[in-house]
């Protein structure tokens, strides 16, 4: 019985091979993808899922809804997600030195304005410059350090100018208040004194 079936099976195999060879690849029955949805079917499934979620209201009241996307005008930064995480959570001292120094550089003038003396300003600038130089020397990988060191003398001069401008604004506001107080009658002065308490 084994004899007659073998030729028939081999002829059947040859016929299948020839049919498969003539059939385009797109029409072949591939058993590895059997039961799997096609790309078009997958796209339809995704679209239907999105439509159903919209009807259920899953996308309503999301944070940032109706607001413009931020950062579209900026150049591409491969570490954008790290920078955004640091800014969003107001993390300090975390992350690669290139990013932390860049963030610190943007806020440096504000920190310098809070310094009590010129010596404190110089100390802060020298520390900032030393950390930039140290970060550039490290060969541990990560994003390159693009923050430039600050010229200490120039920054101290700018600090003095900003301090003097703040002092002028304060004295001018104080003089305006005193002139307005002197122009008041005695009853208005008494009310003004009571409101200050």
Residue pairs with C-beta under 8 A, 6 or more apart in sequence:
20 28
37 45
53 59
71 80
71 84
77 83
78 143
79 96
79 98
79 99
79 143
82 95
82 96
82 99
83 99
83 102
83 103
85 91
86 94
86 95
86 99
86 100
86 103
87 103
92 100
93 100
94 100
96 142
96 143
97 131
97 134
97 135
97 138
97 142
97 145
98 135
98 142
98 143
98 144
98 145
98 146
98 147
99 143
101 128
101 131
101 132
101 135
101 145
101 147
102 146
102 147
104 128
105 128
105 147
108 128
108 150
109 158
109 162
111 124
112 121
112 124
112 125
112 155
112 159
113 159
113 162
113 163
113 166
115 121
115 124
115 159
118 156
118 159
118 160
121 155
121 156
121 159
122 152
122 156
125 150
125 152
125 155
125 156
126 152
128 149
128 150
129 149
129 150
129 152
132 145
132 147
132 148
132 149
133 149
135 145
136 145
181 189
181 192
184 192
